[in-house]
Amino acid sequence: MSSTAGRGPSRLTRWWRLRSLRTRLTVIAATAIAVCVFLAFQVASQLLESELQDAVEDQLRADSRVLAADAEDAGLARVELPPYPGSGRLVRVVLPDGSTRTPDGQPALPPVSERAGRVAQGASADLMESGDLDDGGYLVYTLRAGDGAVQVARAADDNPVNQFGLGMLLIGLLCVAGGALVGRAVARTGLAPIDRLTAAAVRVAQTRDLDADIPDEGGGEIRSLIQAINDMLAALRDSRRAQRLLAEDAAHELRTPLTSLRLNVELLIRLDRRGTLDSALPAESRTRLLDDLGAQVAELSTLAAELTDLARGDVSDESTEVLDLADVVVAAATRARSRVPDVEVALDVTSVWMNGRPAGLQRAVLNLIDNAGKWSPPDQPVQVRLRAEGTSAVLAVDDAGPGIDAVDVPRVFDRFYRADSARAMPGSGLGLSIVQRVVDAHGGRVAVARSARGGALLRVDLPAAVPPAPDGAPAGRTVVPPASQK
């Protein structure tokens, strides 16, 4: 039994959730009107019943006073009591000895109550009470008269209240039906913009046409919803456009190294099939070709990694933590030296704490060092400095190369952009774009300037954080010598 009771509300809830919004609004409107009609009926019934009872009591008091006056004039035992006419009031005279007199043909009244007897004995002046018989109830008024009392009664009549209730029931049913119709009409009118919005959204989903904005109509919440959906469509358009540009740029950038790699591999296969590999390619030429193949594979690997990083919507899946940016810079410099041993990196960093993602920040610093290393002369190191300036951590990477032309500065952080002077250099044009994305994700900014040594100076400003509680070793300046000085 408890299991059935427990499933009942669940089924009702499921049924309610499966109804349309129009049906819900219609049911809510009809229910609200039904509750209001019921409450109004209850209040009106109580007021009507009270008013009718007050009128009956007033009439009983008036009739009792007339009968009491006649009884005092003629005496209780001799006062004339006309025969009962068949309807109307009921009268009774209570004599001093407790006996009663009633008109001929009058229905029997309830026995004289103890309280009414005390009125006849003079204990009180009057009494209004109700009595019940098998055939219904009576309202009885007892008034002291002479040595006894007179009583006037009237049968309780529920017909006016019942007729009023029937009328209210009919009115309530009409109101509920009208409320349901009005609720349905209001729901249809109010949800018309939602219907058009739904149709537009379905059309966009079916046609995949993200350029079709939904017309801005309605007001208040509807307008806000339409604007939010249009903003979502705009964001989807931008995302699709970015994906298309990324695919096009990636295809363009991959075409050259893949073509070169394919030609070199086909050459080796053709010579090997002819059996002329050793004679056609001397050892020196074969070594140079294999080196080219290795460089092309490395370039493709780097490009694939950078495309993967760039295609992700965020910097990485790792969470933000409080870290010492100096440790990140040192780790990035170590990786740069292992990748390109010929590049000399001079570090001058100070411990600066910030909230960040270590892997993303290390990738950005590594790209800055790699970019500077491509342009720095063999005898000039890439200088990396980290300082705390106010509430910012400032990272500066500069080289002694030719620098960046003023015409190229506005586009230096664009994806796949490579200046004319950099066409012959290795790289994909994605390194600095990834740097800017990482810096933006950390709430910082990156800028390009000219180094004091004549090359390019890339400055990154990141928001610093309060360092963690000291563990006994004060944060100080960390200077890491270049590889050649280790």
N, C-alpha and C positions, 0 to 999 in steps of 0.2 A: 504493500500500500504506500509506504514511504517512497519506494522507487517510482511508482506512477506519479505521485505528487511532485517528485523532483523533476520528472521529465516534462510535466505540463508547461511550466514557465519557459523551458528551453524550446519547446515546439512553438509556443506563442511568439517567442522572440524571433525564431527563425522565420515564421510566417510573416511577421511584421517587417523584417529586413528584406524579404523578397518582394514586398509591395513597392510599386512605383511611388515617386515623390508626390505625384498628383493624387494617388489613392490615399497616401498618408495625410496630405493636407485636407482632403475631403473628409476623411474619418475624424481627424482632429477637429475640424470646424463643426461637423454634425455632433460630435460628442460634447464639445464645449457648449453648444446651444442646448443640447438635451440636459446637461447638468444645470445650466442657468434656468431653464424652464422648470425643472424639478425643484430647485431651491426656491424659485418664485412661487410655485404652487404650494410648497410647504409653508412659506411665510404668509401667503395670502389666505390659506386655509385656516391657519392659526388666528389670523386677524379676523376673518369672517366668523369663525366659531366663537371667538371672544365677543365680537359685536352682537351676535345673535343671542348669546347667553345674557349679556348685559341688558338687552331689550326685554327678554323674557323675565328676568329678575325684576326689572322696573315695573313691568306689567303686573307681576305677581304681588309686589308690594302695594301697588295702587288698588288692586282688587281686594287685598286683605284689609286694607284700611276701610274700604266701603263696608265689607262684611262685618268687621269688628265694630264699626259705628252702629250698624243695624242690631248686632247682638247685644250691645250695651243698652240700646233703647228698649228692645223687646225681651232681653234675657236670652242666655245661651240655650236654655231648654226649649224656648218658644219661638226663637227667631225663625222666620220662614225660609226654607230651603227649596227653591223651585226644582221640579224634576229635571234630571239631566237631559239636555237637548240632543245628545248623541255625539257631540264633539265640543271642543273648546276646553275651558278650564275645568278643574275638579276641585270641589270644596269639601271641607270637613270641619265640624265643630267638636272641640275637645272639652268635655264637661269637667267640673271640679273633681268628681269621683274617678276620673280616668276613662269613662265611657265616651263614645263618639256618636255623632249624628252625621249622616250623609244624605244627599238627595236621592229620591227614588230613581232606580235605573242606572245609577252611576257606577262605573267599574270600580273594583276594589283598589284602594290605595295601599301602599306599604304600611305595616303596623306603625303606630306612633312610637318613635324612637325615644330612648331615655333622655336625650338632650331636649327633644320637643316636649316631653313630659315635664321637665324642669321649667320650661317656659310657661306651661300651663299653670304650674305651681307658683309662678312669680319669681323664679330664680333669675330670669333674664327677660328682656323685652321682646326679642324676636330671634329667629334663627332661619338661615337659608341652608338647605341641605339637599342632597340628591339621594334617591332611593331606587332600588332595582326590584323588578318583578320578572316573572317568567316571560311575559310578553313585551318587555321593554323597560326603559328607565324613566324616572320621573324627577322633576325638580320641584321640591316642596318648600314653601315658605310658611313658617309658623309665627303668629303675632299674638301677643298677650291681649286678651279681651275679657273684661269683667273678672270672674273668678276662674276662668279657664283660658282657652285660646281658640283661635280660628286658624285653619290651614287652607291655603290655596296652592294647588299643584297643576303642573302642565307636563304632559308627556314629552319626552325628549324626541326631537324631530331632526333626523340627520339628512333629510331630503335636500334642503338647500345646499349643504356642504357637499353631498354626493353629486348633485347637479353641477355645482361649481367645479368639482373635481373632474367630472366627465368633460365639461367644456374646456377646462385647462388641458386635459389629455389630448383632446382633438386639436386644440391650438398648438400644443407642444409638438404633436406629430407633424403638423403643417410647418411649424418653425424648423424642426429638424430636417424635414425634406427640403425646405427652402434653403436652410443653412448648408446642406450638402451640395445643392445646386450652385449656391453662391460660392462656396469653397472650391467647387470644381472649376467654376468660371474664373475665380481669382487665381487659382493655381495655373490654369491654362494661360491666362494673361501674364501672370508673373513669370512663368517658366518659358514663355515664348522666346525670349533672348537666349535662354539656355538651350532650347531646341535648335535655334539657328547656330549657336556656338557648337553644339554637338555635331550638327550636319557639316559645318565647316571643318571641324577637326577630323571627322570621318573622311571628308574629301581630301584633306591633306594627307591622311594616312594611306588612302587608296592610290592617289596620284603621285605621292612622294614630292609634291610641289611645295617646297618650303618658302617660296617667294610669295605665296598667296596669303597675305595678312588677313586676319579676321576683321570685318568691319567693326569699328568702335561705336557701339550703340548702348542704350540703356543708361543707367546711372548707378551711383553708389557701388555696392559690392559687385554688380554685374560688370560695370566698366572696369573695376579693378581686376576682375578675373580675366576679362578680354585683354587688357593691357599686359597682364602677367603671361598669358599664353602667347601673345605677340612677341613679348620679350624672349620667351623660350624659343619661339620659331626663329627669331633673329640670332639667338645664340647657336641654334642648330645650323643655321645658314653659315655662320662664321666658322663653326666647327667643320662642316662639310667643305667649305672653301679652303680652310687650312689643310684638311686632309688631302684634297685634290692637289693643292700647291705642293704639299710635301711629297706626294707620289710623283708628280711631274718633275720636281727638282731632284728627287732621289733617282728617278729613271735617267735623268740627264747626267747626273754626276756618276752614276754607276756605268754608264755606257762606255766612257773612255777607258777606265782601267779594265773593264771586262773585255773590251775589244782588243786592247793590247795584250792582255793575258791569253785570250783565245788564239791570237795570231802567233804568239811565241810558242804556245803548246802545240798548235798545228804544225809549226815548223819543225819542232823536235820530233813529232810523230812521223811526219813525212820523211825526214832524213833517216829516222830509225828504220822505217819500213824499207827504204831503199838500201839500207846497209851502208850508207855514206855518212853516218853521224860523225865518226871520228875524223874522216878526211875533210868533210865540208866545214866542220867547226873545230878549229884548233882548241887546245886546252884553254887558252886565254879567252877566246871568244865564247866558249861554252861556259866558263866561269862567269863572264860578264852577263850572259843570257840568264843563267840561273840566279844571279844576283838581282837582275831585273824582275824575274818571276817572283822572287821572295819579297822584293819591295812592293810589287803590285798586290800580292796576297796580303801583305801587312796593311797597305793602303785600304784594301777592301775590308779588312777586319776592323780597322779604325772607323771607316765610314759606316759600316753596319752597326758598330757599337754606338756611334754618335746618333745615327738615325733611330736606334732603339730608345736612347735616352730622350731624344727630341719628340718622338711619337707619343711617349707617355704623357698623360695629362698633368702629372705632378712631378716634383723633383725626384722623389723616390717614395717607397713604401715605409721607410724607416720613420720612427717617431722623433719629435724634437727633444733635445736634451741640452742641459747646460754643459758647455764644453770650453776648453781653452783653445782659441783659434790658433795660437802658436803651435800646438801639437799637430793640428791639421796642416798647417803650412809646412812644417818640417817633414811630415809624412808625404805630402805631395812632392816636395823637392827631392826626397829620396827616390820616389818612383820615377821622377823625371830623369834623374841621373842614371838609373838602371836602364831606362828605355833608350836614352841617347847619351852614352858615356862621354861623347865629345863636347857636350854642352856643359859649361861651368856655371854653377849656381851659387851666388853669394847671398847668404841669409843674414839678416839683421832684424830679429823679431823680439818683441816684448810680449809677455803673457797678457792676453786680453780675453776675458770671458764673454760668452754670448749664448743665446738660445738658438740652436741650429741642428741641422742634420749632417752628421760628420761625413758620410759618403758623398752627398751632393756637394758640400763645400770643398772637399778634397778634389773632386772632379773639376770644379770650377778653377781652383788654384792650379791644378795640373795643366789645364788648358791654357791658362795665362802664361805659365812658364814655357810650355811647348811653343806657343805662338811667339814669345820673345826669343826662344832659342833658335827658331828658324831664321831670324834676322840678325842675331847678334854675331859679330865677327868672332873667329876662333880664339883670338887673344883677348876678348872682352867678355867678362862674365855677365850673366843675367842677374841683376840685383833685385832682391825681394826684401821689402821692409814692412814691418807691422808695428803700428803704434796705436795707443789709445789717445784720442783727441776728444775731450769733452765726454759726451755720451755715445761716441761712435768708435768702432774699431776700423782703422784705416789701413788697408793693404795696398801697397804700391809695387808694381812690377815694371821695370824699365830695361831697355836694351840700348846698345850703341849702334843700332842699325840705321837705315836710311829714314826711318820714321814713316808716318802715315800722311799721305797728301791730304790737304784740306778738303778737296772734293770728295774724298773717300770717307771722311770722318762720319758724316750723317748715316752712312749705310754699313759701317764696319761691324755692327752687331746683327745685321740681317742674315737670315739663313741662306747658306750657299753663296753669299756674296764674297767675291774675291776681286781685289783690285787688279788692274792690268799688270802691275809690276809683280803680282803674286801668282800669275798664271803658271809660271814654270816651277813654282815651289810645291812641295808635297802638302797635302791637306785637302779638306773637303769644303771649307768655308762654314763649318758648323760649330767650331770650337768656341768662338766668342759669342755666338748666339746662345749656346748652352750656358755660358758664363752669365749672360744677362738674365736668363730665365731663373737660374739658381739664385742670383742676387735679388731679383724681384720677389721670388718666393720667400726670402728671408727679410723682406721689408727694407732692403738697402738700395743703393744706386751705384752704377759704374760709369766712368767717364774716361775719355781719351785726351791726352795732352802730349806735349813734346818734352822728352827727357832733357835734362841738362847735358847729357852726353850726345845729344843730337838725334837719338832714336825715339821710339814710342814709349810713352808712360801711360799705363793703365792703372787707374786708381779706383779702388772699391771701398765704399763706405757702408758699414754694417752696424746695426744697433747693438751696443754693448749691453751686458747684463751684470748684475751684482755677483761677484765671485762667491763661491761656496765658503763655508766656514774654514778658516785656516787649520791645517793639520800639523803646524809646527814649522813648516818651511815657507817663508815669505815668498810671494810671487815677485820675481825679479826679471831682469833682462836676460834673454837667452840669445847667444850669438853662436851660430853654427858656421864653421869655416867651409869654404868651397871644397869640392872633392880633391882638387889638386893640392890642397894644403893638409889633407888628413894624413 
